Amino acid sequence: MDKPILEKDGTKSELGITIQWYVAVHPHPLDQKKYSYAIAIDNVLQCNPSPIADFDSCLFGCYETADQALSGAVEEANKIVVSPKILQNR
């Protein structure tokens, strides 16, 4: 993956646990005029269950602008629910 166009990190607290997240905006893998994002939770890059492209399974979404992709990524990061897997890694 190339260097991100935009990136942001933050934390979310839930059930007394703080989760770190990081999002990065990249060109969409199939339409270079659009944008997608990658997201990492507690330093683990998330894979898209429905990949946009066979060669890039870690990008999500298709946005007109990089700022829209960043907003969508941050919104998704803040929806994260503490899962047993996250708890197990602590």
matplotlib code that plots the C-alpha trace (Angstrom):
import matplotlib.pyplot as plt

x = [0.0, 1.3, 1.8, -1.6, -3.1, -4.7, -4.5, -5.8, -5.6, -7.6, -9.0, -12.4, -13.3, -15.9, -16.6, -13.6, -11.3, -9.6, -9.2, -6.7, -7.6, -5.8, -7.3, -5.6, -7.1, -5.7, -6.7, -9.4, -7.8, -10.1, -10.9, -8.0, -10.3, -12.0, -10.8, -11.0, -9.7, -7.8, -8.4, -6.3, -7.7, -5.2, -2.4, -4.1, -5.0, -8.6, -9.5, -12.6, -14.9, -16.0, -12.8, -12.9, -10.2, -8.5, -5.1, -6.1, -8.3, -7.7, -9.5, -13.1, -15.5, -15.6, -15.7, -15.6, -13.1, -10.3, -12.0, -15.2, -13.2, -11.5, -14.8, -16.3, -13.3, -13.4, -17.1, -16.5, -13.6, -16.0, -18.5, -16.1, -17.4, -15.1, -15.0, -13.7, -10.8, -9.7, -10.0, -8.0, -5.1, -4.7]
y = [0.0, 3.5, 6.3, 7.6, 10.7, 11.6, 9.8, 10.2, 8.3, 8.3, 6.3, 5.1, 4.1, 1.5, -0.8, 0.8, -0.2, 2.2, 1.1, 2.7, 3.2, 4.5, 5.3, 6.1, 7.4, 5.9, 6.1, 3.7, 0.6, 0.4, 4.1, 6.4, 9.5, 8.2, 7.3, 4.4, 3.9, 1.4, 1.0, -0.5, -1.4, -1.8, -1.9, -4.7, -3.9, -4.9, -6.9, -6.1, -9.2, -8.1, -6.8, -4.0, -5.7, -9.1, -7.5, -5.2, -6.7, -4.0, -1.0, 0.0, 2.3, 4.4, 8.2, 11.2, 13.1, 12.3, 14.3, 12.3, 9.0, 10.3, 11.2, 7.8, 6.1, 8.0, 7.4, 3.6, 3.7, 5.2, 2.4, -0.3, -2.5, -4.2, -7.8, -10.8, -10.9, -7.4, -8.3, -11.4, -9.5, -7.3]
z = [0.0, -0.9, 1.6, 2.9, 1.5, 4.9, 8.3, 11.8, 15.0, 18.2, 21.0, 22.1, 25.7, 26.3, 29.3, 31.1, 28.2, 25.9, 22.3, 20.0, 16.3, 13.3, 9.9, 6.6, 3.3, 0.0, -3.6, -4.5, -5.9, -9.0, -9.6, -9.0, -9.0, -5.8, -2.3, 0.2, 3.7, 5.8, 9.5, 12.3, 15.7, 18.6, 15.9, 13.9, 10.3, 9.6, 6.5, 4.5, 4.5, 1.0, -0.6, -3.1, -5.2, -5.0, -4.6, -1.7, 1.0, 3.6, 2.0, 2.6, 0.9, -2.2, -1.7, -4.0, -1.8, 0.6, 3.3, 2.9, 3.1, 6.3, 7.9, 7.0, 8.5, 11.7, 12.0, 11.5, 14.0, 16.6, 16.0, 17.1, 19.8, 22.4, 21.3, 23.2, 20.7, 21.7, 25.3, 24.8, 23.3, 26.4]

ax = plt.figure().add_subplot(projection="3d")
ax.plot(x, y, z, "-o")
ax.set_aspect("equal")
plt.show()
